[in-house]
Amino acid sequence: MVEYVESVASTNWQQLQYVTLQTSSQFVFDTTALNRTNRFCRAVELPD
């Protein structure tokens, strides 16, 4: 899962999208961030 926050100081991460990796690295595009000045993302591994 990819999550985001608008501020580095925030601890309220929001879900952006679920991703199933096809390779060891993968691009993810955040089309909802077009009018945002800042957005920080992280990948979170979900349990099986």
C-alpha positions as CSV (number, residue, x, y, z in Angstrom):
1,M,0.0,0.0,0.0
2,V,1.1,3.6,-0.7
3,E,0.2,6.2,1.9
4,Y,0.7,10.0,1.9
5,V,0.7,13.0,4.2
6,E,0.6,16.7,3.3
7,S,3.2,17.7,6.0
8,V,6.3,15.9,7.2
9,A,5.3,16.6,10.8
10,S,2.0,14.8,10.3
11,T,1.4,11.4,11.7
12,N,-2.0,11.0,10.0
13,W,-1.1,8.9,7.0
14,Q,-3.9,8.5,4.4
15,Q,-4.2,5.6,1.9
16,L,-3.3,6.6,-1.6
17,Q,-3.5,3.2,-3.4
18,Y,-2.8,-0.5,-3.2
19,V,0.1,-1.7,-5.3
20,T,1.2,-5.3,-6.1
21,L,4.8,-5.2,-7.0
22,Q,5.6,-6.9,-10.3
23,T,9.4,-6.4,-9.9
24,S,11.6,-5.3,-7.0
25,S,11.0,-1.6,-7.9
26,Q,8.0,0.1,-9.4
27,F,6.7,3.6,-10.3
28,V,3.6,4.9,-8.7
29,F,1.9,8.1,-10.0
30,D,-0.2,10.2,-7.7
31,T,-2.7,11.9,-10.0
32,T,-4.6,13.4,-7.1
33,A,-1.6,15.6,-6.1
34,L,-1.8,18.0,-9.1
35,N,-2.7,21.1,-7.1
36,R,-0.7,20.3,-3.9
37,T,2.4,22.2,-2.9
38,N,3.7,19.2,-0.8
39,R,2.9,15.6,-0.6
40,F,5.1,12.9,1.0
41,C,4.6,9.2,0.3
42,R,5.7,5.9,1.8
43,A,5.2,2.3,0.9
44,V,3.8,0.0,3.6
45,E,4.1,-3.8,3.4
46,L,0.8,-5.5,4.3
47,P,0.7,-8.9,6.1
48,D,-0.3,-11.8,3.9
